[in-house]
Amino acid sequence: MPGPRTPPPAATLYTRRGCCLCEDAHALLLAHGLSVTLVDIDATPEFRERYNHCVPVVAIDGKERFRGRIDPRLLRRFLAGRGA
């Protein structure tokens, strides 16, 4: 009998309206089974200041992992390494 499976990681996607890379990142994260919370950086001055020129930004399990375009190979490698 297999052991307990690691739950899918929680991902936060810092995004903004009209960002094609953000839409691609969201689709890729969902396709890899991640639970994704979307955060519009333009709704919060702190996030807009921090991420204005580098969206999308992906944080997984509370740690920033990707800025800009997500490399699917690196995402798969990261997820495999955490046992997801």
C-alpha positions as CSV (number, residue, x, y, z in Angstrom):
1,M,0.0,0.0,0.0
2,P,1.5,3.4,-1.0
3,G,2.3,5.9,1.7
4,P,0.6,9.3,2.1
5,R,1.0,11.5,-0.9
6,T,2.4,15.0,-0.5
7,P,-0.4,17.6,-1.0
8,P,-0.1,19.9,-4.0
9,P,1.9,23.0,-3.2
10,A,0.1,26.3,-2.6
11,A,1.2,28.8,-5.3
12,T,0.6,32.6,-5.3
13,L,0.7,34.2,-8.7
14,Y,1.4,37.9,-8.6
15,T,-0.2,39.2,-11.7
16,R,-1.9,42.2,-13.4
17,R,-4.8,42.5,-15.8
18,G,-3.9,42.2,-19.5
19,C,-0.6,40.4,-18.9
20,C,-0.3,37.5,-21.4
21,L,2.7,36.0,-19.5
22,C,0.6,36.0,-16.4
23,E,-2.2,34.1,-18.1
24,D,0.3,31.6,-19.5
25,A,1.8,31.2,-16.0
26,H,-1.6,30.6,-14.4
27,A,-2.5,27.9,-17.0
28,L,0.9,26.2,-16.5
29,L,0.6,26.1,-12.7
30,L,-3.0,24.7,-12.9
31,A,-1.8,22.1,-15.5
32,H,0.7,20.9,-12.9
33,G,-1.9,20.5,-10.2
34,L,-1.0,23.5,-8.1
35,S,-3.6,25.3,-6.0
36,V,-3.2,28.9,-7.2
37,T,-4.1,32.2,-5.5
38,L,-4.1,35.2,-7.8
39,V,-2.9,38.5,-6.5
40,D,-3.4,41.7,-8.6
41,I,-0.3,43.8,-7.9
42,D,-2.0,46.9,-9.1
43,A,-4.5,46.6,-6.2
44,T,-1.8,47.1,-3.5
45,P,0.9,49.8,-3.7
46,E,3.5,47.6,-2.0
47,F,3.1,44.8,-4.5
48,R,3.0,47.2,-7.5
49,E,6.3,48.8,-6.3
50,R,7.9,45.4,-5.7
51,Y,6.7,43.5,-8.8
52,N,5.8,46.3,-11.3
53,H,8.4,45.3,-14.0
54,C,8.7,41.6,-13.4
55,V,5.2,40.0,-13.5
56,P,4.3,37.3,-13.4
57,V,5.9,36.3,-10.1
58,V,5.3,32.9,-8.6
59,A,5.7,32.0,-5.0
60,I,5.3,28.4,-4.0
61,D,4.9,27.4,-0.4
62,G,5.5,31.0,0.5
63,K,8.9,31.3,-1.3
64,E,9.4,33.2,-4.5
65,R,10.4,30.7,-7.2
66,F,9.9,32.3,-10.6
67,R,9.8,35.8,-12.1
68,G,8.7,36.5,-15.7
69,R,8.2,33.5,-17.9
70,I,8.1,30.1,-16.1
71,D,10.4,27.4,-17.5
72,P,8.2,24.3,-17.5
73,R,11.2,22.0,-17.1
74,L,12.4,23.9,-14.0
75,L,8.8,23.8,-12.6
76,R,8.6,20.0,-13.2
77,R,12.1,19.5,-11.6
78,F,11.1,21.6,-8.6
79,L,7.8,19.7,-8.1
80,A,9.5,16.3,-8.5
81,G,12.1,17.3,-5.9
82,R,9.5,18.2,-3.3
83,G,7.6,14.9,-3.8
84,A,4.5,16.4,-5.4
